[in-house]
Structures are given as structure tokens and as C-alpha cells.
Amino acid sequence: MSSSRDDSSQAEERAGLQPRYRRAFGCVTWLYMGMLVFLAANFLLVLPSRYFGGGELYGYLPPRLAFLGTSLILPGMVLAAVLGASTFRTPRLRGTRVGAGIGALIGWSGFFGLEWLASAFDFNRRDQAFRTVVFPDLAGSLAFYVFVPLLLVATGLVIFALYARRADFERRRRLVLVGAALAVFAGLAVVATDFDALGVAGALISTASGAVGGYVSGSGYARAGGDDMIPPGAQIQRREPR
């Protein structure tokens, strides 16, 4: 009886998910965790403004960033699954640093991208979450027309750096830095064209919240998949058997 149970348990293990698919599932799970932390962080950061300020920041930013998070969750799931299935584990320090940087970049560019869409399609007339208008003179300006090309190039560079399997880490890092510089420049162009203190505060809070959420997701990226996804020669400590 015991031998038949052992055989059945071994058959179940062999029939289970392959390690790379377990890693893909883990990366998606940690993406969810990072998104929840992003939403919680931006809420906590703007909460004092409800009691010690005019309340405008508290009134407009959390609903807007919730809209941003909802819009990004589905493509984020696909990208996280593909990334997890095609990569190995990485040291935790590197994973959290890269995650925080990518998260900050998403928070920054996502905020300005959302404001660009609101300006282009008059979201303030269609949704209460956009009734507070920031950067009201953005539409029709030079920054309005250069923002999308710069953001697309920046996004392409970052995605290529994440998924280029044959590129070494230093080359990937350089690509991400170039993409980040383009995204920062695009956002600063919007600010310089139509300075709005409320919009600048929103961009900084979105960036900080994205960094915190990215840190959480990066820690999950570094551990997802278990010992089976540790690359050969990596300085990653394996779990002790219980």
C-alpha cells in the first residue's frame, strides 16, 4: 500500500507544472502584489493632504492612479508571465533594485501618459476621476506632439532590455537608462510647457509609489520558481530541506 502511494505521489510530481511555468505563475502573482502596494502607497502618501491641505491632491490622485493600475494590470500579467517563463532567478538585491527602478519609471511615465490621454480626449467631461484638470494648456503644444514618440521609444528600449536573452546585464542596464532618460525628458517637457504644482506633486507621488510597488514585484521576481530556476553558477542560496 505504501509503495503504491509513493508511486502515485511521484507521478503527480512528474505531471506537475514545469519549473519555468511555475516561475511564470509566480511572477504574475508578485505583479499583483506590487500593484496592490502601488495603490496603497499612493493613497497613504496623499492622505495627509486631506487634513493638512486643501484636499485637491487627495480628491484627484488616488482615483486617477487606480484607473492607471486597472489599465495596466492585463498587459502587465502577460508581460510578467512571458518574462518569468523565459528567465532564471536573479540575486535578490539586483531584483529589488531593478524592480524599484522599473516601477518608478512606470509610475512617472504612466502618470504623464494618463494626463496626455485626458488632454487629448477630454476625459474631464466624461469621467469624474478626471474632473480636476492638471496641465490644462498641454493640448496643442510642442510637448503634446513629442510626448508620445518619446514615450514609445523609451518603452521599446526598456522592454527590449528586459526580454533580450542574449544581451548581458551591462548592455541591458544601458538600454534601460537611455529609455528612462527619454521618459523623464518627455515628462519634464510637459511640466516646462504648462507648469502645474498639483500635477508635479501627482507625478512625484506616482513615481514614489511605483518604486515601492516595483520593489515588491522585484523581490518576487528574484525568488519565483524556486531552486529549479537558479541558473548554473549563480550565487543564490538554495532553500534548506525541511
C-alpha positions as CSV (number, residue, x, y, z in Angstrom):
1,M,0.0,0.0,0.0
2,S,2.8,2.4,0.9
3,S,4.7,1.7,-2.3
4,S,1.6,2.4,-4.4
5,R,1.2,5.8,-2.6
6,D,4.8,6.7,-3.2
7,D,4.4,5.8,-6.9
8,S,1.3,7.9,-7.2
9,S,2.9,10.9,-5.5
10,Q,5.9,10.7,-7.8
11,A,3.6,10.5,-10.8
12,E,1.8,13.6,-9.5
13,E,5.2,15.4,-9.2
14,R,6.2,14.5,-12.7
15,A,2.8,15.6,-14.0
16,G,3.0,19.0,-12.2
17,L,3.9,22.3,-13.7
18,Q,7.4,22.6,-15.2
19,P,9.7,25.0,-13.3
20,R,9.6,27.7,-15.9
21,Y,5.8,27.7,-15.8
22,R,5.8,27.8,-12.0
23,R,8.1,30.8,-12.3
24,A,5.8,32.5,-14.8
25,F,2.8,32.0,-12.4
26,G,4.9,33.3,-9.5
27,C,5.9,36.4,-11.5
28,V,2.2,37.2,-12.3
29,T,1.3,36.7,-8.6
30,W,4.0,39.1,-7.5
31,L,2.9,41.6,-10.1
32,Y,-0.5,41.6,-8.4
33,M,1.2,42.2,-5.1
34,G,3.2,45.1,-6.5
35,M,0.1,46.7,-7.9
36,L,-1.7,46.5,-4.6
37,V,1.3,48.0,-2.9
38,F,1.4,50.8,-5.6
39,L,-2.3,51.6,-4.9
40,A,-1.8,51.5,-1.1
41,A,1.3,53.6,-1.2
42,N,-0.1,56.4,-3.3
43,F,-3.2,56.5,-1.0
44,L,-1.1,56.8,2.1
45,L,1.2,59.4,0.6
46,V,-1.7,61.7,-0.3
47,L,-3.8,61.0,2.9
48,P,-2.2,63.8,4.9
49,S,-3.2,66.4,2.3
50,R,-6.9,65.6,3.1
51,Y,-6.4,67.0,6.7
52,F,-3.5,69.5,6.3
53,G,-4.1,70.9,2.8
54,G,-6.9,71.9,0.6
55,G,-7.8,68.3,-0.3
56,E,-7.4,68.7,-4.0
57,L,-4.5,66.3,-4.2
58,Y,-6.4,63.7,-2.2
59,G,-9.5,64.3,-4.3
60,Y,-8.0,63.7,-7.7
61,L,-4.9,61.5,-7.4
62,P,-6.0,58.1,-5.9
63,P,-8.9,57.6,-8.4
64,R,-6.6,58.6,-11.3
65,L,-3.9,56.2,-10.3
66,A,-6.5,53.5,-9.7
67,F,-7.5,54.0,-13.3
68,L,-3.9,53.7,-14.3
69,G,-3.4,50.5,-12.3
70,T,-6.6,48.9,-13.8
71,S,-5.4,49.8,-17.3
72,L,-2.0,48.2,-16.8
73,I,-2.9,45.0,-15.0
74,L,-3.9,42.9,-18.0
75,P,-0.8,43.8,-20.2
76,G,1.3,43.5,-17.1
77,M,0.1,40.0,-16.5
78,V,1.1,38.9,-20.0
79,L,4.5,40.6,-19.8
80,A,5.2,39.2,-16.3
81,A,4.2,35.7,-17.4
82,V,6.4,35.8,-20.5
83,L,9.3,37.3,-18.6
84,G,9.0,34.7,-15.8
85,A,8.9,31.8,-18.3
86,S,11.9,33.0,-20.3
87,T,14.3,33.9,-17.4
88,F,16.0,32.4,-14.4
89,R,16.1,33.7,-10.9
90,T,18.4,36.6,-10.0
91,P,20.0,37.8,-6.8
92,R,17.5,39.5,-4.5
93,L,19.4,42.8,-4.3
94,R,19.5,43.1,-8.1
95,G,15.9,42.0,-8.5
96,T,14.7,44.6,-6.0
97,R,16.8,47.4,-7.4
98,V,15.7,46.7,-11.0
99,G,12.1,46.3,-9.9
100,A,12.1,49.6,-8.0
101,G,13.7,51.4,-11.0
102,I,11.2,49.9,-13.5
103,G,8.3,50.6,-11.1
104,A,9.4,54.3,-10.7
105,L,9.6,54.6,-14.5
106,I,6.2,53.2,-14.9
107,G,4.8,55.5,-12.2
108,W,6.3,58.5,-13.9
109,S,5.6,57.8,-17.5
110,G,2.2,56.3,-16.7
111,F,1.1,59.4,-14.9
112,F,2.1,61.7,-17.7
113,G,0.7,59.3,-20.3
114,L,-2.7,59.4,-18.5
115,E,-2.6,63.2,-18.4
116,W,-1.8,63.2,-22.1
117,L,-4.8,61.0,-22.8
118,A,-7.0,63.1,-20.6
119,S,-5.9,66.2,-22.5
120,A,-6.3,64.6,-25.9
121,F,-9.8,63.1,-25.4
122,D,-11.3,65.5,-22.8
123,F,-11.6,62.9,-20.1
124,N,-12.7,65.7,-17.7
125,R,-16.0,65.8,-19.5
126,R,-16.5,62.0,-19.4
127,D,-15.4,60.7,-16.0
128,Q,-15.5,62.2,-12.6
129,A,-12.0,60.8,-11.8
130,F,-10.6,63.4,-14.3
131,R,-12.8,66.4,-13.3
132,T,-9.7,68.0,-11.8
133,V,-7.6,69.2,-14.8
134,V,-3.9,69.4,-14.5
135,F,-1.6,70.8,-17.2
136,P,-4.7,72.5,-18.9
137,D,-2.6,74.1,-21.7
138,L,-0.9,70.9,-22.8
139,A,-3.1,70.2,-25.8
140,G,-1.7,71.7,-29.0
141,S,1.8,72.4,-27.5
142,L,5.0,71.1,-28.8
143,A,5.3,68.8,-25.8
144,F,1.9,67.4,-26.6
145,Y,3.2,66.2,-30.0
146,V,6.6,64.9,-29.0
147,F,5.5,63.1,-25.8
148,V,4.1,60.0,-27.5
149,P,7.1,59.3,-29.8
150,L,9.5,59.7,-26.9
151,L,7.4,57.5,-24.6
152,L,7.1,54.8,-27.3
153,V,10.8,54.8,-27.9
154,A,11.5,54.7,-24.2
155,T,9.0,51.8,-23.6
156,G,10.5,49.9,-26.5
157,L,14.0,50.2,-25.1
158,V,13.0,49.1,-21.7
159,I,11.0,46.1,-23.0
160,F,13.9,45.1,-25.2
161,A,16.3,45.3,-22.3
162,L,14.1,43.1,-20.2
163,Y,13.5,40.4,-22.8
164,A,16.8,40.4,-24.7
165,R,18.1,37.0,-23.6
166,R,21.4,37.2,-25.4
167,A,22.4,40.6,-24.0
168,D,24.5,40.8,-20.9
169,F,23.4,42.8,-17.8
170,E,25.5,45.9,-18.5
171,R,24.0,46.3,-22.0
172,R,20.5,45.9,-20.6
173,R,21.3,48.4,-17.9
174,R,22.4,51.0,-20.5
175,L,19.3,50.4,-22.6
176,V,17.1,50.9,-19.5
177,L,19.0,54.1,-18.6
178,V,18.5,55.5,-22.1
179,G,14.8,54.7,-22.0
180,A,14.5,56.2,-18.6
181,A,16.2,59.4,-19.7
182,L,13.8,59.7,-22.6
183,A,10.8,59.1,-20.4
184,V,12.0,61.6,-17.8
185,F,12.6,64.2,-20.6
186,A,9.1,63.7,-22.0
187,G,7.6,64.3,-18.6
188,L,9.7,67.3,-17.9
189,A,8.8,68.7,-21.3
190,V,5.1,68.6,-20.2
191,V,6.0,70.3,-16.9
192,A,8.0,73.0,-18.6
193,T,5.3,73.7,-21.2
194,D,2.5,74.1,-18.6
195,F,3.7,74.1,-15.0
196,D,1.1,72.9,-12.6
197,A,2.1,72.3,-8.9
198,L,-0.7,69.9,-8.4
199,G,0.3,67.9,-11.4
200,V,4.0,67.9,-10.4
201,A,3.0,66.6,-6.9
202,G,0.9,63.9,-8.5
203,A,3.8,62.8,-10.8
204,L,6.2,62.6,-7.9
205,I,3.8,60.6,-5.7
206,S,3.1,58.3,-8.6
207,T,6.8,57.8,-9.2
208,A,7.5,57.0,-5.5
209,S,4.5,54.7,-5.3
210,G,5.7,52.9,-8.4
211,A,9.1,52.5,-6.9
212,V,7.7,50.9,-3.8
213,G,5.4,48.6,-5.8
214,G,8.3,47.7,-8.2
215,Y,10.5,46.8,-5.2
216,V,7.9,44.3,-4.0
217,S,7.5,42.8,-7.5
218,G,11.2,42.7,-8.0
219,S,11.7,40.7,-4.8
220,G,9.1,38.2,-6.1
221,Y,10.9,38.1,-9.5
222,A,14.1,37.2,-7.7
223,R,12.6,34.2,-5.9
224,A,9.8,32.9,-8.2
225,G,10.3,29.4,-9.5
226,G,12.2,28.0,-6.5
227,D,15.5,26.2,-6.6
228,D,14.8,24.7,-10.0
229,M,15.2,28.1,-11.6
230,I,18.6,29.0,-10.2
231,P,21.0,29.4,-13.1
232,P,24.2,27.5,-13.1
233,G,27.0,29.3,-11.2
234,A,24.7,31.8,-9.6
235,Q,25.4,33.0,-6.1
236,I,21.9,32.3,-4.8
237,Q,21.4,30.3,-1.7
238,R,19.2,27.3,-2.0
239,R,16.4,26.5,0.4
240,E,17.3,24.2,3.2
241,P,15.3,20.9,3.1
242,R,12.7,20.6,5.9
